[in-house]
Each structure stands twice: as structure tokens, then as C-alpha cells.
Amino acid sequence: MNTTLQIRTNKKTKDKAKKIFNNLGLDMSSGINLFLAQVVNTESIPFEPRTENGFTLKREMEIIKETKYALKHGKRYTSIKEAHADLLK
């Protein structure tokens, strides 16, 4: 027995997903059903979510931590010339 699932998503995401599904020979309903079947089969999200920068959330948090550390403890230069000279050492 089939049931109806109604979701909200932004237009850009929907349009991009529809285009990808069409390129794979699927309609939106089949693509969403395929995803839901994988969720059930794996009992998890069937992929590793990524941020808009393409990193896993864990890696992005590491990068933010490293960046904050570098800003606080990194070497500072007063000019590009000084930074360039240091790079050439």
C-alpha cells in the first residue's frame, strides 16, 4: 500500500535534485523512494553529510579550530615584503 509524503525544501535544491534524478533515469518520487529504502536498509543516513564547503562536519570543525589557533598564535607580518622574505628562508 502506498502513502503520500509531503515535504518542504527550497526551490533550488528541488530543481537540482530533479535534474540529477532525470539524468539517472528517475523521477523525483523514485529518487526519494530510493533514498528512503537506503535509510531503512542501512538504518542510517546512507551517505556522510558534508557542509557547503565540501567537508564533513567533523573536518570543518577541526579547520575552524586550527584557524583560530593560527590567528591567536601564528606569526604576524607588517608587510607583504616581510612575509615574502620569511617564506624564502
C-alpha positions as CSV (number, residue, x, y, z in Angstrom):
1,M,0.0,0.0,0.0
2,N,1.4,3.4,-1.0
3,T,1.2,6.5,1.1
4,T,1.8,10.2,0.3
5,L,4.8,12.1,1.7
6,Q,4.7,15.8,1.6
7,I,8.0,17.7,2.3
8,R,9.2,21.3,2.2
9,T,12.5,22.2,0.5
10,N,13.9,25.2,-1.2
11,K,13.3,25.5,-5.0
12,K,17.0,25.5,-5.9
13,T,17.5,22.1,-4.1
14,K,14.4,20.6,-5.7
15,D,15.4,21.8,-9.2
16,K,18.9,20.5,-8.9
17,A,17.8,17.1,-7.4
18,K,15.1,16.8,-10.2
19,K,17.8,17.4,-12.9
20,I,20.1,14.8,-11.3
21,F,17.4,12.2,-10.9
22,N,16.3,12.8,-14.5
23,N,19.9,12.3,-15.7
24,L,19.8,9.0,-13.8
25,G,16.5,8.0,-15.5
26,L,14.5,8.6,-12.3
27,D,11.6,10.9,-11.5
28,M,11.6,12.7,-8.2
29,S,9.3,10.2,-6.5
30,S,11.6,7.3,-7.5
31,G,14.7,9.1,-6.3
32,I,13.1,9.9,-2.9
33,N,11.9,6.3,-2.6
34,L,15.4,5.0,-3.4
35,F,16.8,7.3,-0.7
36,L,14.2,6.1,1.9
37,A,14.8,2.5,1.0
38,Q,18.6,3.0,1.7
39,V,17.8,4.7,5.0
40,V,15.8,1.6,6.0
41,N,18.4,-0.9,4.7
42,T,21.3,0.8,6.4
43,E,19.4,2.1,9.4
44,S,21.2,5.4,9.0
45,I,21.7,8.2,6.5
46,P,23.3,6.4,3.5
47,F,26.0,9.0,3.0
48,E,28.3,11.2,5.0
49,P,26.8,14.6,5.2
50,R,29.0,17.5,4.1
51,T,29.0,21.2,4.7
52,E,28.6,23.7,1.8
53,N,32.4,23.8,1.7
54,G,32.6,20.0,0.9
55,F,34.0,18.9,4.3
56,T,32.5,16.6,6.8
57,L,31.2,18.5,9.9
58,K,34.0,17.0,12.0
59,R,36.7,18.2,9.5
60,E,35.2,21.6,9.2
61,M,35.2,22.0,13.0
62,E,38.9,20.9,13.0
63,I,39.7,23.5,10.4
64,I,37.9,26.2,12.4
65,K,39.9,25.2,15.5
66,E,43.2,25.2,13.6
67,T,42.4,28.6,12.1
68,K,41.5,30.1,15.4
69,Y,44.8,28.7,16.9
70,A,46.8,30.1,13.9
71,L,45.2,33.5,14.3
72,K,46.0,33.6,18.0
73,H,49.5,32.0,17.9
74,G,50.6,32.5,14.4
75,K,53.4,34.7,13.2
76,R,52.3,38.2,12.1
77,Y,53.9,40.4,9.4
78,T,53.7,44.2,8.9
79,S,54.1,43.9,5.2
80,I,53.9,41.6,2.2
81,K,57.6,42.1,1.7
82,E,58.3,40.8,5.2
83,A,56.1,37.8,4.7
84,H,57.6,37.0,1.4
85,A,61.2,37.3,2.8
86,D,60.2,34.9,5.6
87,L,58.8,32.4,3.1
88,L,62.0,32.4,1.1
89,K,64.1,31.4,4.2
